[in-house]
């Protein structure tokens, strides 16, 4: 399993969350098998999301998707995301 983390500022969490929640079918099509959303304790517009994938290639395809970039823009992303991909260690 591979986990993709994305952290980014948003203009308005409620607007962003509505856009995120409306993309369930897109995430399923892009082979997302698990996800969660977090807000920074001191700033609700500082959002971190993780998505799980079976393979690194699926995670990279998701990140490079033009549709994802358009969704993020429409959702009110207020700055560049920090993205990292990890394998479970153990």
Secondary structure, 3 states (H helix, E strand, C coil): CEEEEEEEEECCHHHHHHHHHCCHHHHHHCCCCEEEEEEECCEEEEEEEEEEECCHHHHHHHHCCHHHHHHHHHHCECCCCEEEEEECCC
